């Protein structure tokens, strides 16, 4: 991965939804997650990748059956994501003097499919995936598929390039492969975490790995013939990351936000002792 350092200050609060997969996103669950972001005064936003499902731009026509129902197209994905992106932008704007440098979009393996198509259709070679969606990402800094972002001592990436990310015990595997690194990622559609305290020159040092789930419609996942068998281990969620100064050093704290369900299937989340529904 290519790591880009992002200037981060004490008091910054990152809001990171799990993989959204527009136009297969769960609208109600996203609204709950954004309520959490608003309550905790998120002032930076990160789209962790696979924001767009992009199945109609892939080499997997077997999975693109939703074209029959008016989904899977660029226009459909744009329409589905726009209100959520506008709300996310509004939350960050309300807690920041400026949006400049505060909105970041990573490229996941789904968005990368567009570039694979360019192998067969060279007319796409100079068209980045996000330009296909018109002005949707105009306020966002869109990073390339090989790029991860470093905020203080926390690395944020999509996860498809992380060694061990798809292992049975994903977070523990990632931490074992990157023992001196703090890594937050998506891609797996699972919520998981692992922390390992070590000692360095007689002082305790902790490193961790966190996977934050997804925001795709879980019912659609369960019904999908290719994904259904895996979806039972998946969980919707996201994260908020607080940055603060302690002992003269910039530090961070990750809060994984998981979406739970009532008996009637209504989404809710519990963060900091508060119920969001």
C-alpha positions in Angstrom: 0.0 0.0 0.0 1.0 3.6 -0.6 0.5 5.5 2.7 -0.4 9.2 2.7 -0.1 11.2 5.9 -3.1 13.4 6.7 -2.7 16.4 9.0 -4.7 15.6 12.1 -5.3 17.8 15.2 -6.5 17.1 18.8 -10.2 17.5 18.8 -10.7 15.9 15.3 -13.4 13.3 15.1 -13.5 11.0 12.1 -16.8 9.5 11.0 -16.3 6.3 8.9 -19.3 4.3 7.5 -18.7 0.7 6.6 -18.8 -0.2 2.9 -22.0 1.4 1.6 -22.4 -0.5 -1.7 -24.8 2.0 -3.3 -27.4 1.2 -4.7 -27.8 -1.8 -2.4 -27.3 0.3 0.8 -29.6 0.1 3.9 -31.1 3.6 4.1 -32.6 3.2 7.6 -29.3 1.9 9.0 -27.3 4.7 7.4 -29.6 7.3 9.0 -29.0 5.8 12.4 -25.2 5.9 11.8 -25.4 9.5 10.7 -27.4 10.3 13.8 -24.4 9.0 15.8 -22.0 11.1 13.7 -24.1 14.2 14.3 -24.3 13.6 18.1 -20.6 13.1 18.4 -19.8 16.2 16.3 -17.9 14.4 13.6 -15.7 17.0 11.7 -13.9 14.7 9.2 -15.4 12.1 6.9 -13.9 9.0 5.3 -15.6 6.7 2.8 -13.7 3.5 3.3 -14.2 2.1 -0.2 -16.8 0.0 -1.9 -19.0 3.1 -1.6 -20.4 2.2 -4.9 -21.5 -1.4 -5.7 -20.3 -0.9 -9.3 -21.5 -4.4 -10.2 -22.8 -3.2 -13.6 -19.2 -2.0 -14.4 -17.6 -5.3 -13.5 -16.7 -8.5 -15.3 -19.3 -10.4 -13.3 -22.5 -10.3 -15.3 -23.8 -13.3 -13.3 -24.1 -10.9 -10.2 -25.7 -8.1 -12.1 -29.2 -9.5 -12.3 -30.6 -6.4 -10.6 -30.5 -4.6 -13.9 -33.9 -6.1 -14.4 -35.2 -4.1 -11.5 -33.7 -0.8 -12.5 -30.6 -1.2 -10.3 -26.9 -1.7 -10.9 -26.6 1.3 -13.2 -24.5 4.4 -12.8 -27.6 6.6 -12.6 -29.3 4.3 -10.0 -26.2 4.3 -7.8 -25.8 8.1 -8.0 -29.4 8.7 -7.1 -29.2 6.2 -4.2 -26.1 7.7 -2.6 -26.7 11.4 -3.1 -29.0 12.1 -0.1 -26.7 10.2 2.2 -23.6 11.9 0.9 -25.2 15.3 1.3 -26.2 14.5 4.9 -22.6 13.3 5.7 -21.2 16.5 4.1 -23.6 18.6 6.1 -22.6 17.0 9.4 -18.9 17.6 8.7 -19.5 21.2 7.5 -21.5 22.0 10.7 -18.5 21.1 12.9 -15.7 22.5 10.7 -14.8 26.0 9.6 -14.2 24.6 6.1 -14.6 21.3 4.3 -11.2 21.7 2.7 -9.1 18.6 3.4 -11.8 17.0 5.6 -13.6 14.6 3.2 -11.7 11.6 1.9 -12.9 8.7 -0.3 -10.9 5.6 -0.6 -11.1 3.3 -3.7 -12.2 -0.2 -2.9 -12.0 -3.3 -5.0 -15.6 -2.7 -6.3 -14.7 0.8 -7.7 -11.5 -0.8 -9.1 -13.6 -2.9 -11.4 -14.0 0.2 -13.6 -10.3 0.2 -14.4 -10.4 -3.5 -15.2 -13.0 -2.7 -17.8 -10.5 -0.3 -19.4 -8.4 -3.3 -20.4 -11.2 -4.2 -22.9 -12.5 -0.6 -23.5 -9.5 1.7 -23.8 -11.9 4.7 -23.9 -12.1 4.4 -20.1 -8.4 4.6 -19.5 -8.3 8.3 -18.6 -11.7 8.3 -16.7 -11.3 7.8 -13.0 -14.3 5.8 -11.5 -15.6 8.7 -9.5 -16.0 10.9 -12.7 -18.7 8.5 -13.9 -21.0 9.7 -11.2 -21.0 13.4 -12.3 -20.6 15.9 -9.4 -21.3 13.4 -6.6 -17.8 13.4 -5.3 -16.8 17.0 -6.1 -16.3 17.8 -2.4 -14.2 14.7 -1.7 -10.6 13.9 -2.2 -10.7 10.6 -4.0 -7.6 8.4 -3.4 -6.3 5.6 -5.7 -6.9 1.9 -5.1 -3.4 1.3 -3.6 -3.6 4.2 -1.1 -4.1 4.1 2.6 -4.4 7.1 4.8 -2.5 7.7 8.1 -4.1 9.9 10.7 -1.7 10.3 13.5 -0.8 6.7 14.5 -3.9 5.2 12.9 -3.8 3.7 9.3 -7.2 3.7 7.5 -7.6 1.6 4.4 -10.2 -0.4 2.5 -8.7 -3.7 3.5 -8.5 -5.7 0.3 -4.7 -5.2 0.2 -4.2 -6.1 3.9 -2.5 -9.5 4.5 -4.9 -11.6 6.5 -8.0 -9.4 6.2 -10.2 -12.3 5.0 -8.9 -14.8 7.5 -11.4 -16.4 9.9 -10.2 -14.2 12.7 -9.7 -11.1 10.6 -8.5 -8.5 13.1 -6.1 -10.8 14.9 -4.7 -11.9 11.6 -4.2 -8.4 10.4 -2.5 -7.4 13.7 -0.3 -10.4 13.5 0.8 -9.4 10.0 1.3 -5.8 11.0 2.3 -6.0 14.7 3.6 -2.5 15.1 0.7 -0.8 13.3 -2.8 0.4 14.2 -5.1 -0.5 11.3 -8.8 0.3 10.7 -10.4 -1.2 7.6 -13.6 -2.4 5.8 -13.9 -4.9 3.0 -14.7 -8.0 5.1 -18.2 -6.9 6.0 -17.5 -8.1 9.5 -17.1 -6.2 12.8 -14.0 -7.4 14.6 -11.1 -6.0 16.7 -7.9 -7.2 18.3 -5.5 -5.4 20.7 -2.0 -6.5 21.6 -0.1 -4.7 24.4 3.7 -4.9 24.1 6.6 -3.3 25.9 9.1 -0.9 24.4 12.0 0.3 26.4 10.1 -0.6 29.6 6.9 1.2 28.7 3.6 -0.4 27.6 2.7 0.2 23.9 -0.6 -1.1 22.5 -1.4 -1.7 18.8 -4.7 -2.8 17.3 -6.7 -3.7 14.3 -10.4 -2.9 13.8 -12.8 -4.0 11.0 -15.9 -1.9 10.9 -18.5 -3.9 8.9 -20.7 -2.7 6.1 -23.9 -0.7 5.3 -25.3 -2.9 2.6 -28.9 -4.1 2.9 -28.4 -7.4 4.9 -31.6 -8.9 3.4 -30.3 -8.4 -0.1 -27.0 -10.1 1.0 -28.8 -13.1 2.5 -30.8 -13.6 -0.7 -27.8 -13.2 -2.9 -26.7 -16.7 -4.2 -23.1 -15.7 -4.2 -23.0 -13.9 -0.8 -25.8 -15.5 1.2 -23.7 -18.2 2.8 -21.2 -15.7 4.0 -23.7 -13.0 5.0 -24.6 -14.6 8.3 -21.2 -13.6 9.7 -21.5 -10.1 8.4 -22.6 -7.1 10.5 -23.6 -3.5 9.7 -21.5 -0.8 11.2 -19.0 2.0 11.1 -16.7 3.9 13.4 -16.0 7.2 15.0 -12.4 8.0 15.9 -11.5 10.7 18.5 -8.1 12.4 18.5 -6.7 14.0 21.6 -3.5 15.0 23.3 -2.1 13.1 26.3 1.3 13.4 27.7 2.2 15.8 24.9 1.4 13.2 22.2 -1.4 13.0 19.7 -3.4 9.9 20.5 -6.6 8.3 19.2 -9.6 6.2 20.4 -11.7 4.0 18.1 -15.4 3.5 18.8 -16.9 0.8 16.6 -20.5 1.6 16.0 -22.6 -1.5 15.4 -26.1 -1.6 14.0 -28.4 -3.8 16.0 -32.0 -4.8 15.3 -35.2 -4.8 17.3 -37.5 -7.9 17.1 -39.3 -6.0 14.3 -36.1 -5.5 12.4 -35.8 -1.8 13.1 -32.1 -0.6 13.2 -30.6 1.0 16.3 -27.2 1.7 17.8 -25.9 2.2 21.3 -22.9 4.5 21.7 -21.7 6.1 24.9 -24.8 4.8 26.7 -27.1 6.6 24.3 -29.6 4.7 22.1 -29.9 6.0 18.5 -32.9 4.7 16.4 
